[in-house]
């Protein structure tokens, strides 16, 4: 993972304009709208404190850009944020989504001192639901935080340090 940069515009636009990828997320963005959205994502990280942070995800083996992960609606007082992730289709079912979620979540717990991170997914996106569980997220029952019946809410809490048994 790395900070989203200007070189990621093509990746970002490809993801948000792909009807197959967007079928579980929302409407496909039109060209000008997706470019505005990308510029806003780049600018978001300059705000202090940042409300949104975007990351580019790369394959370690060859450095290829494979996706985008975001921490959105960061609430330092409440110590939580929403996480979202999108990968190019060729990176699906490779374990890279779980690795990306784990890396960004671990970073957020450490660097931002968040206590919990939540994500939402379409319940019919079975692969995303399984991946969230594999990445240490737990399914939350009921309508929590504005979640509707058309989305599933997953939460991961910051690990509690195990006390040392040394005296």
C-alpha positions, 0 to 999 in steps of 0.5 A: 500500500502507498498513498494515492498519487497523481499516477493513479488516475487511470486506475481510479477511473477504470475502477469506478467506470467498470460496470462489473466492479460497480454492480455491488457498490453503486452507480457507474461514474461518468467520465467527468464525475470520476475525474472530479472524484479523483481530484477530491480524493487527492486533495482530501489527504491535505486537510488537517485532520484528514477526513478521508485517506486514499491508498493505492494498492500494488502487487509486491511481485511486480509493482503493478497497481491493482486497486484502491483502498480508502479510509473515509469519514475518519472521526478522531473523537469517536476513534473510528472510520469506514474502510472501502476497497476496490481491486481490478478484476484480475486481482480478485480471488488472489488474497490481495484484497484481504492483504490490502484490508489488513495492511490499511487497517493495521496502519489506521490502528497504529498511525491514527489510533482508531479503535474500530474500523467498519466496512459495508458490503452488498449481502449478495457479494458473497466473496466480499463478505467472506474476505471481510471475515478473513481479514478479521472483521466481524459481521454486525447484526441489525441496522447499525450506523445507518446500514440498510437491509441492502448492506452488511456491516462488518467491524474490526476493533483494534487489538487489545495488547496482551499484558506481559507476564514478566515480573 
